[in-house]
Amino acid sequence: MKCKLLTITRSRNPVVFYYDLDGNIFESTGTFKDLGVIFDKKLCFNSHIKFIVAKSNRVCGMIKRSIGYNVPQNVKLLLYKTLARPLLEYASLIWSPYLKKNILLLECV
């Protein structure tokens, strides 16, 4: 079945509910990825931010390895804005960081 169950709560011991549809019980999960955004049970987006920072760092490393050192600064900036920055900005209205550690992680890219 394609559906999963994610209970969003701040409680340490949440109440467990079982939902079924036509006899199929929904699988309960701690994290869920939907449209490229990772949601967790506390809705804090720490795992999503770590994921996109790692992905953006890989893209930045690929850019550095591919273009060499003789390329003008404006070309490097254009490649960064085209390839890495959209990864950081996608759906940022949903997962907007509010913790200092997450803001620093994003600014390091």
C-alpha positions as CSV (number, residue, x, y, z in Angstrom):
1,M,0.0,0.0,0.0
2,K,1.2,3.5,-0.8
3,C,-0.1,5.3,2.3
4,K,1.8,5.7,5.6
5,L,0.8,7.1,9.0
6,L,2.8,9.9,10.6
7,T,1.6,11.0,14.0
8,I,2.8,14.6,14.8
9,T,3.2,15.2,18.5
10,R,5.6,16.7,21.1
11,S,4.7,14.0,23.6
12,R,7.4,11.5,24.5
13,N,4.8,8.7,24.8
14,P,2.2,9.4,22.1
15,V,-1.0,7.5,21.9
16,V,-0.9,4.9,19.2
17,F,-3.8,4.6,16.8
18,Y,-4.3,2.0,14.1
19,Y,-6.1,3.1,10.9
20,D,-7.2,0.7,8.3
21,L,-8.8,1.1,4.9
22,D,-10.6,-1.9,3.4
23,G,-8.7,-4.2,5.8
24,N,-5.3,-2.8,5.1
25,I,-3.6,-1.3,8.2
26,F,-1.6,1.9,7.6
27,E,2.1,1.5,8.4
28,S,3.3,3.9,11.1
29,T,6.5,5.7,10.5
30,G,8.8,8.2,12.3
31,T,9.8,10.2,9.2
32,F,8.1,10.7,5.8
33,K,9.4,12.3,2.6
34,D,6.7,14.1,0.6
35,L,7.5,16.3,-2.5
36,G,11.2,16.4,-1.4
37,V,10.6,17.6,2.1
38,I,11.4,15.3,5.0
39,F,8.8,15.5,7.8
40,D,9.3,13.9,11.2
41,K,7.0,13.2,14.2
42,K,7.9,16.5,16.0
43,L,7.7,18.6,12.8
44,C,11.1,20.2,13.5
45,F,12.8,19.5,10.1
46,N,16.3,18.9,11.5
47,S,16.8,15.8,9.3
48,H,15.6,17.7,6.2
49,I,18.0,20.5,6.8
50,K,20.9,18.1,7.3
51,F,19.9,16.3,4.1
52,I,19.7,19.4,1.9
53,V,23.0,20.8,3.4
54,A,24.8,17.5,2.6
55,K,23.3,17.5,-0.9
56,S,24.2,21.1,-1.6
57,N,27.8,20.5,-0.4
58,R,28.1,17.6,-2.8
59,V,26.9,19.8,-5.6
60,C,29.4,22.5,-4.6
61,G,32.2,20.0,-4.6
62,M,31.1,18.7,-8.0
63,I,31.2,22.3,-9.3
64,K,34.7,22.8,-7.9
65,R,36.0,19.6,-9.4
66,S,34.4,20.2,-12.8
67,I,35.4,23.8,-13.6
68,G,38.9,24.1,-12.3
69,Y,40.7,27.2,-10.9
70,N,41.0,29.4,-14.0
71,V,37.3,30.2,-14.3
72,P,36.1,33.7,-13.6
73,Q,34.3,34.5,-10.4
74,N,31.0,35.4,-12.1
75,V,30.9,32.0,-13.8
76,K,31.4,30.2,-10.4
77,L,28.7,32.4,-8.9
78,L,26.3,31.6,-11.8
79,L,26.9,27.8,-11.4
80,Y,26.3,28.1,-7.6
81,K,23.0,30.0,-8.1
82,T,21.9,27.6,-10.8
83,L,22.8,24.3,-9.2
84,A,23.2,24.5,-5.4
85,R,21.0,27.4,-4.3
86,P,17.7,25.9,-5.6
87,L,18.3,22.9,-3.4
88,L,18.5,25.2,-0.4
89,E,15.5,27.3,-1.3
90,Y,13.0,24.6,-2.4
91,A,10.0,24.7,-0.1
92,S,11.8,26.9,2.4
93,L,8.5,28.5,3.5
94,I,7.5,25.1,5.0
95,W,10.7,24.2,6.7
96,S,12.1,27.6,7.5
97,P,14.8,27.2,10.2
98,Y,14.4,28.8,13.5
99,L,17.2,27.2,15.5
100,K,20.6,28.8,15.5
101,K,22.4,25.5,14.7
102,N,20.2,25.0,11.6
103,I,20.7,28.6,10.4
104,L,24.5,28.2,10.8
105,L,24.4,24.9,8.9
106,L,22.6,26.5,5.9
107,E,24.9,29.6,5.9
108,C,28.0,27.4,5.7
109,V,27.0,26.3,2.2
